Amino acid sequence: MNRRVYLAAVGSGATAGLAGCTSVLSVFGDDDEFCSGDDCDIGMTRNEFVPREYETTVGETVVWKNTSGADHTVTALENQIPDDAEYFASGDYEDEDTAIEAWHDYRGGRLGTRETYAHTFEVPGTYHYICEPHVKADMVGTVVVTE
């Protein structure tokens, strides 16, 4: 369907025959539902983590959920997590280079639509991470862990 034609039809009050669609955005797969309830803590839209910065406490598990139609990763930046912290990445890779290489070789660490990834933070501090396929679009996030 041509997006401009649809938007013009909706704008003019014409019926577009899209029964069951709740919004213009959902028609095009851009209607990113965010986390709700115990579902997840951080959602992944087309090009961003929501929220971009998340606060938690030591011992808590953080859950990311891909709430878009695009594939994503959660890939910690090794030089931007606390020194004593365990490395984390979707696909459970042991280091950043391996996680990034896996994505580029065979889409390793891929989180498809509605899939989740969880990590328990045991060391207080600030953790920076990226979505490797969308890092150039500034899909970056931070988890701040306190005592």
HELIX and SHEET records of a PDB file:
HELIX    1   1 ARG A    3  GLY A   11  1                                   9    
HELIX    2   2 VAL A   24  VAL A   27  1                                   4    
HELIX    3   3 GLU A   78  GLN A   80  5                                   3    
HELIX    4   4 GLU A   96  TYR A  106  1                                  11    
HELIX    5   5 GLU A  132  ALA A  137  5                                   6    
SHEET    1   A 4 PHE A  49  VAL A  50  0                                        
SHEET    2   A 4 ILE A  42  MET A  44 -1                                        
SHEET    3   A 4 THR A  61  ASN A  66  1                                        
SHEET    4   A 4 THR A 116  THR A 120 -1                                        
SHEET    1   B 4 GLU A  53  THR A  57  0                                        
SHEET    2   B 4 VAL A 140  THR A 146  1                                        
SHEET    3   B 4 GLY A 125  ILE A 130 -1                                        
SHEET    4   B 4 THR A  75  ALA A  76 -1                                        
END                                                                             
